[in-house]
């Protein structure tokens, strides 16, 4: 093995990994933006589903028969 080439090999490997890292760091803000958009969409869906559940719950309450009191003879 040529020991004088080791430094150049290590430097090349470091630079290659450093470029990869820079690429990953560049995608993080994009992914964060996409994630925020997805979260906003899910929040809207949750609100819509909550409203639907509330409407159904209200309808069930309205359709529920009222309890009737029965007078008991003594």
C-alpha positions in Angstrom: 0.0 0.0 0.0 1.2 3.5 -0.8 0.9 5.5 2.4 1.4 8.8 0.5 -1.9 8.1 -1.3 -3.9 7.5 2.0 -4.3 11.2 2.7 -5.7 11.9 -0.8 -8.0 8.9 -0.5 -9.3 10.1 2.9 -9.7 13.6 1.6 -11.7 12.4 -1.4 -13.9 10.2 0.8 -14.5 13.1 3.2 -15.4 15.4 0.3 -17.8 12.9 -1.2 -19.6 12.4 2.2 -19.6 16.1 2.8 -21.4 16.7 -0.6 -23.9 14.0 0.4 -24.6 15.7 3.7 -25.0 19.1 2.0 -27.6 17.5 -0.3 -29.5 16.1 2.6 -29.4 19.4 4.4 -30.8 21.1 1.3 -33.9 18.8 1.3 -34.7 19.3 4.9 -36.5 22.7 4.5 -38.5 21.3 1.5 -39.6 18.3 3.6 -40.5 20.6 6.5 -42.7 22.7 4.2 -44.4 19.6 2.7 -45.0 18.3 6.2 -46.6 21.6 7.3 -48.9 21.4 4.3 -49.9 17.8 5.0 -50.5 18.7 8.7 -52.7 21.7 7.6 -54.7 19.4 5.3 -55.2 16.8 8.0 -56.3 19.5 10.4 -59.0 20.6 7.9 -60.1 17.0 7.4 -60.3 16.5 11.2 -62.4 19.6 11.5 -64.8 18.4 8.8 -65.1 15.0 10.4 -65.7 16.5 13.8 -68.5 18.7 12.4 -70.0 15.6 10.7 -69.9 13.6 13.9 -71.4 16.5 15.8 -74.3 16.7 13.3 -74.9 12.9 13.5 -74.8 13.1 17.3 -77.3 16.0 17.3 -79.6 14.0 14.9 -79.4 11.0 17.2 -80.4 13.1 20.2 -83.4 14.6 18.3 -84.6 11.1 17.1 -84.3 9.5 20.5 -87.7 9.0 22.0 -88.4 11.1 25.0 -88.9 9.1 28.2 -92.5 9.0 29.3 -93.6 9.1 32.9 -96.1 6.5 33.9 -98.3 7.2 36.9 -98.5 4.3 39.3 -101.8 3.7 41.0 -101.5 2.8 44.6 
